[in-house]
Amino acid sequence: MISTKTAPVRVSVLALLLAMAFFSLPAAAQSQDADPVDLKFEVINATTGQPTSVERMTIEYVRTRRNGILDFEPSGSSFVAPGVPIKDVGKYIVAVWHEGVPYWWSMRGQQLMSQTTTLHVFDTTDNLAGVSITGLNLVIRRQETLLHLEYMMQVENTATPQKTIFDGTATFEMNFPAGASNIDATYRRGPDPTPFSAVTRGSSQISLAVPLTPGSNHIRIAAVLPWQDGMEIPLGSNLPIDDWSALVSPEWLEVRAMELESGEGADLAGFTRLSGPALESGRDFPLRLHSGEVEAGPAEDLFTQDSPAEADAAKEPSDKENGGGLPLPFMFGGFFIIILVVAAVLKRK
């Protein structure tokens, strides 16, 4: 028999446990509780205005995290995604791949269920006409024996007609320091940063196999180098760089290059901001790095060191070093005594 005093406590504990179990259920499980719906799609090539096919489609349900609820290969430009568990108020991320390039959309369940959903993709080309790096921030951080580099750039694709610029080997190239390691390259268009292939070529370049859709594309490249005083960081690309700046840390780290100026903008604690000229395609703008630390000389004990006068006196040769001999007053006295003795002898004679 349950005591009336302990029953409320036990009921509260049970309710708490049930609530914890409910909220710990995966979002995918909650999505699976939704009624399965056949979703209709059509894909249009925005470059030509014509229907086109895609290689792959995925749909993810988003709540506290993303959970895949569909991954299949559609057939044709118009197709049905069968039996997808959809909630009308749920949030979903739809992605399709066309000519190896992914495209993303964020949609509500009601949008997906109410009508045929039209998705737009683009033709793909490797022609770089109309593409430029409109902004580049290079972060340079020295930490003991390592140099950390981070390139954050905005690449603008203004090609006409609108096309996605992509080459699975090298969409475009950047000047890059030799010996770099731990290279991490991502672009940001979908819900998360998407990694892409970045391969160093020769001694001072890196090839970036990144898709550049029409409009702005945001790219990040990070790498690590062994520190060496006087090392060079090459800057440039086979794309024009309209505007760039460098953030350097620690503040005593010196960066030397012609046409380099103190950058404008809000100061960032612990960093020095620098900027240089716009760079046309193919121009290399090397940045030479030097440690700005004051080199300490050998330690000196100022309390036991001789004074300058004493040091000068110590440098003068001693009598023994000059071959010995009597001081001048004693020499003249000796001569005078000899003269007196000689005069006395002569007087007696």
C-alpha positions as CSV (number, residue, x, y, z in Angstrom):
1,M,0.0,0.0,0.0
2,I,1.3,3.4,-1.0
3,S,1.5,6.1,1.6
4,T,-0.4,9.2,0.8
5,K,2.7,11.2,1.8
6,T,5.0,9.4,-0.6
7,A,2.7,8.9,-3.5
8,P,3.0,12.5,-4.9
9,V,6.8,12.2,-4.7
10,R,6.8,8.9,-6.6
11,V,4.4,10.3,-9.2
12,S,6.6,13.4,-9.7
13,V,9.7,11.2,-10.1
14,L,7.9,9.0,-12.6
15,A,6.7,12.0,-14.5
16,L,10.2,13.4,-14.6
17,L,11.6,10.2,-15.9
18,L,8.9,10.0,-18.6
19,A,9.7,13.5,-19.7
20,M,13.4,12.8,-19.9
21,A,12.8,9.7,-21.9
22,F,10.5,11.6,-24.3
23,F,12.9,14.5,-24.9
24,S,15.9,12.1,-25.3
25,L,14.1,10.3,-28.1
26,P,16.0,10.8,-31.4
27,A,14.4,13.4,-33.7
28,A,14.3,10.7,-36.4
29,A,12.0,8.6,-34.3
30,Q,9.7,11.6,-33.8
31,S,9.7,12.1,-37.6
32,Q,9.0,8.5,-38.2
33,D,5.8,8.9,-36.2
34,A,4.5,11.2,-39.0
35,D,2.3,9.8,-41.7
36,P,4.3,8.8,-44.8
37,V,3.6,11.0,-47.8
38,D,4.5,10.7,-51.4
39,L,6.3,14.0,-52.3
40,K,6.3,15.4,-55.8
41,F,9.4,17.2,-57.3
42,E,10.5,18.7,-60.6
43,V,14.0,20.0,-61.4
44,I,14.6,22.9,-63.7
45,N,18.0,23.8,-65.2
46,A,18.1,27.6,-64.4
47,T,20.8,28.1,-67.0
48,T,18.7,26.9,-69.9
49,G,15.2,27.0,-68.4
50,Q,14.7,23.4,-69.3
51,P,13.8,20.4,-67.2
52,T,16.8,18.3,-66.1
53,S,17.6,15.2,-64.0
54,V,19.6,14.9,-60.8
55,E,21.9,12.1,-59.6
56,R,20.8,12.0,-56.0
57,M,18.3,13.4,-53.5
58,T,18.4,13.5,-49.7
59,I,15.9,14.9,-47.2
60,E,16.7,15.5,-43.5
61,Y,14.4,16.3,-40.6
62,V,15.7,19.1,-38.4
63,R,14.9,19.4,-34.8
64,T,17.7,19.4,-32.1
65,R,19.9,17.8,-34.8
66,R,19.6,16.7,-38.4
67,N,18.3,13.2,-39.2
68,G,18.2,11.6,-42.6
69,I,14.8,10.3,-43.6
70,L,15.4,9.9,-47.4
71,D,18.4,9.1,-49.6
72,F,17.6,7.9,-53.1
73,E,18.4,8.3,-56.9
74,P,15.5,9.9,-58.7
75,S,14.7,9.1,-62.4
76,G,13.8,11.9,-64.8
77,S,13.2,15.6,-64.2
78,S,9.8,15.0,-62.5
79,F,9.6,12.3,-59.9
80,V,8.0,11.2,-56.7
81,A,9.8,10.6,-53.4
82,P,7.7,7.8,-52.0
83,G,6.6,7.3,-48.4
84,V,8.4,10.1,-46.7
85,P,7.4,10.7,-43.1
86,I,6.5,14.4,-43.0
87,K,5.0,16.7,-40.4
88,D,3.4,19.9,-41.7
89,V,5.1,22.1,-39.1
90,G,8.4,20.2,-39.3
91,K,11.6,21.8,-40.8
92,Y,13.4,19.9,-43.5
93,I,16.6,20.2,-45.6
94,V,16.3,19.0,-49.2
95,A,19.4,18.4,-51.2
96,V,20.0,17.3,-54.8
97,W,23.2,16.6,-56.7
98,H,23.5,17.8,-60.4
99,E,26.7,17.2,-62.3
100,G,28.5,16.4,-59.1
101,V,27.5,19.7,-57.4
102,P,25.1,19.7,-54.3
103,Y,22.3,22.2,-53.9
104,W,20.4,22.8,-50.7
105,W,16.9,24.2,-49.7
106,S,15.3,24.7,-46.3
107,M,11.6,24.0,-46.3
108,R,8.6,23.3,-44.0
109,G,6.6,20.1,-44.2
110,Q,3.5,22.0,-45.3
111,Q,5.4,23.3,-48.4
112,L,6.6,19.9,-49.4
113,M,3.1,18.3,-49.0
114,S,0.9,21.0,-50.5
115,Q,2.2,21.0,-54.1
116,T,4.9,19.9,-56.5
117,T,8.2,21.3,-55.3
118,T,10.3,23.0,-58.0
119,L,14.1,22.8,-57.5
120,H,16.6,24.9,-59.6
121,V,20.1,23.8,-60.5
122,F,22.7,25.1,-63.0
123,D,24.8,24.0,-65.8
124,T,28.5,23.4,-64.9
125,T,31.5,24.8,-66.6
126,D,35.2,25.2,-65.9
127,N,35.4,28.7,-67.5
128,L,36.5,31.3,-64.9
129,A,35.3,34.3,-66.9
130,G,33.3,36.5,-64.5
131,V,34.8,35.0,-61.3
132,S,36.9,37.0,-58.8
133,I,37.9,36.9,-55.2
134,T,36.2,40.0,-53.9
135,G,37.5,39.7,-50.3
136,L,40.3,37.7,-48.6
137,N,41.2,37.7,-44.9
138,L,44.5,36.0,-44.1
139,V,45.1,35.2,-40.4
140,I,48.7,34.6,-39.5
141,R,49.4,33.3,-36.0
142,R,52.8,32.2,-34.7
143,Q,52.7,29.8,-31.7
144,E,56.2,28.8,-30.6
145,T,57.7,26.6,-33.4
146,L,54.5,26.6,-35.6
147,L,52.9,29.1,-37.9
148,H,49.1,28.8,-38.3
149,L,47.5,30.1,-41.4
150,E,43.8,30.6,-42.1
151,Y,42.4,32.0,-45.4
152,M,38.8,33.2,-45.4
153,M,37.6,34.4,-48.8
154,Q,34.5,35.4,-50.6
155,V,34.5,34.4,-54.3
156,E,31.9,36.0,-56.5
157,N,30.6,34.2,-59.6
158,T,29.0,36.7,-62.0
159,A,29.2,34.6,-65.1
160,T,26.5,35.2,-67.7
161,P,24.4,33.2,-68.3
162,Q,24.4,31.9,-64.8
163,K,26.5,28.7,-64.4
164,T,28.2,26.8,-61.6
165,I,32.0,26.9,-62.0
166,F,33.4,23.5,-61.1
167,D,36.3,21.3,-62.0
168,G,36.8,18.1,-60.0
169,T,40.6,18.5,-60.3
170,A,41.1,22.3,-59.9
171,T,38.4,24.9,-60.1
172,F,40.9,27.6,-59.4
173,E,44.4,27.9,-57.8
174,M,45.9,29.9,-54.9
175,N,49.5,30.7,-54.1
176,F,50.4,28.7,-51.1
177,P,53.5,28.1,-48.9
178,A,55.5,24.9,-49.4
179,G,55.7,22.5,-46.5
180,A,52.2,23.2,-45.3
181,S,50.4,20.4,-43.5
182,N,47.0,19.7,-41.8
183,I,45.3,21.4,-44.7
184,D,41.5,21.8,-44.0
185,A,39.4,23.2,-46.9
186,T,35.7,23.8,-46.6
187,Y,33.0,25.9,-48.3
188,R,29.8,27.2,-46.8
189,R,26.5,27.0,-48.7
190,G,24.5,24.3,-47.0
191,P,23.7,23.8,-43.4
192,D,27.3,22.9,-42.4
193,P,30.7,23.6,-43.8
194,T,31.3,21.2,-46.7
195,P,34.9,19.8,-47.2
196,F,36.4,19.8,-50.7
197,S,39.6,18.6,-52.3
198,A,42.6,21.0,-51.9
199,V,45.9,19.6,-53.3
200,T,49.3,21.3,-53.1
201,R,51.1,21.5,-56.5
202,G,54.7,22.3,-56.9
203,S,56.4,24.4,-54.3
204,S,54.0,27.3,-54.0
205,Q,50.4,26.5,-55.2
206,I,47.3,24.7,-54.1
207,S,44.5,23.5,-56.4
208,L,41.0,23.9,-55.1
209,A,38.3,21.6,-56.4
210,V,35.4,23.7,-55.0
211,P,32.1,24.4,-56.8
212,L,31.3,28.1,-57.3
213,T,27.6,28.6,-57.7
214,P,26.2,31.9,-59.1
215,G,26.6,34.7,-56.6
216,S,28.7,34.7,-53.4
217,N,30.7,31.7,-52.3
218,H,32.5,31.5,-48.9
219,I,35.6,29.4,-48.6
220,R,38.0,28.7,-45.7
221,I,41.4,27.0,-45.9
222,A,43.5,26.3,-42.8
223,A,47.1,25.0,-42.6
224,V,50.1,24.7,-40.3
225,L,53.8,25.4,-41.1
226,P,57.0,25.0,-39.2
227,W,58.2,28.5,-38.1
228,Q,61.4,29.8,-39.6
229,D,62.6,33.4,-39.3
230,G,62.5,35.1,-42.6
231,M,60.1,32.7,-44.2
232,E,57.8,33.8,-47.0
233,I,54.1,33.4,-47.4
234,P,53.1,33.7,-51.1
235,L,49.8,35.5,-51.8
236,G,48.0,35.5,-55.1
237,S,45.7,33.4,-57.4
238,N,44.8,32.7,-61.0
239,L,41.7,34.8,-60.0
240,P,42.0,38.5,-59.4
241,I,41.9,39.5,-55.7
242,D,40.0,42.8,-55.4
243,D,40.6,43.4,-51.7
244,W,42.5,41.6,-49.0
245,S,43.9,42.1,-45.5
246,A,46.1,40.2,-43.0
247,L,45.6,39.8,-39.3
248,V,49.0,39.0,-37.6
249,S,49.6,37.6,-34.1
250,P,51.5,38.2,-31.9
251,E,51.7,41.9,-32.5
252,W,55.5,41.8,-32.5
253,L,55.5,39.5,-35.5
254,E,56.8,41.6,-38.4
255,V,55.5,41.3,-42.0
256,R,57.5,42.9,-44.7
257,A,56.4,43.6,-48.3
258,M,56.4,46.5,-50.7
259,E,53.0,48.4,-50.8
260,L,52.0,47.0,-47.4
261,E,50.1,49.3,-45.2
262,S,48.5,49.4,-41.8
263,G,44.9,48.2,-42.4
264,E,41.8,50.1,-41.5
265,G,38.9,48.8,-39.4
266,A,38.3,47.8,-35.8
267,D,41.4,46.7,-33.9
268,L,41.4,43.1,-32.7
269,A,43.3,42.6,-29.4
270,G,46.6,40.8,-29.9
271,F,46.6,41.2,-33.7
272,T,48.0,43.7,-36.1
273,R,45.9,44.4,-39.2
274,L,47.7,45.0,-42.6
275,S,46.5,45.5,-46.1
276,G,48.0,45.6,-49.6
277,P,47.1,46.4,-53.1
278,A,44.5,44.7,-55.3
279,L,46.2,41.8,-57.1
280,E,45.5,41.0,-60.7
281,S,45.3,37.4,-61.8
282,G,48.7,35.6,-61.7
283,R,50.5,38.2,-59.6
284,D,52.5,36.8,-56.6
285,F,52.7,39.1,-53.6
286,P,55.1,37.4,-51.1
287,L,54.9,38.3,-47.4
288,R,58.2,37.9,-45.5
289,L,57.9,37.2,-41.8
290,H,60.4,38.1,-39.1
291,S,60.4,37.7,-35.4
292,G,60.1,41.2,-33.9
293,E,61.3,40.0,-30.5
294,V,64.3,41.8,-29.0
295,E,67.3,39.5,-29.1
296,A,68.8,39.4,-25.6
297,G,72.6,39.7,-25.3
298,P,74.9,37.8,-22.8
299,A,74.0,38.4,-19.2
300,E,76.3,40.9,-17.4
301,D,76.9,41.3,-13.6
302,L,76.8,45.1,-13.2
303,F,77.7,45.0,-9.6
304,T,81.1,43.2,-10.0
305,Q,82.1,44.7,-13.3
306,D,85.0,47.1,-13.2
307,S,84.3,50.8,-13.7
308,P,85.5,52.4,-17.0
309,A,88.4,54.1,-15.2
310,E,89.5,50.9,-13.6
311,A,89.2,49.1,-16.9
312,D,91.4,51.7,-18.6
313,A,94.0,51.5,-15.9
314,A,94.0,47.7,-16.2
315,K,94.8,48.1,-19.9
316,E,98.0,50.1,-19.2
317,P,101.1,47.9,-19.1
318,S,102.8,47.4,-15.8
319,D,106.5,48.2,-15.1
320,K,107.4,44.6,-15.4
321,E,105.6,44.5,-18.7
322,N,107.8,47.5,-19.8
323,G,111.0,45.7,-18.9
324,G,111.4,47.0,-15.3
325,G,113.6,50.1,-14.3
326,L,113.5,52.8,-11.6
327,P,111.2,55.8,-11.6
328,L,112.6,59.1,-12.9
329,P,113.1,60.8,-9.5
330,F,115.3,58.0,-8.3
331,M,117.3,58.1,-11.4
332,F,118.1,61.9,-11.1
333,G,118.9,61.5,-7.4
334,G,121.4,58.7,-8.2
335,F,123.1,60.9,-10.9
336,F,123.4,63.8,-8.4
337,I,125.1,61.6,-5.7
338,I,127.6,60.3,-8.3
339,I,128.5,63.9,-9.3
340,L,129.1,64.8,-5.6
341,V,131.3,61.8,-5.0
342,V,133.4,62.6,-8.1
343,A,133.8,66.2,-7.1
344,A,135.0,65.2,-3.5
345,V,137.6,62.9,-5.0
346,L,139.0,65.5,-7.3
347,K,139.2,68.1,-4.5
348,R,141.3,65.8,-2.3
349,K,143.7,65.3,-5.2
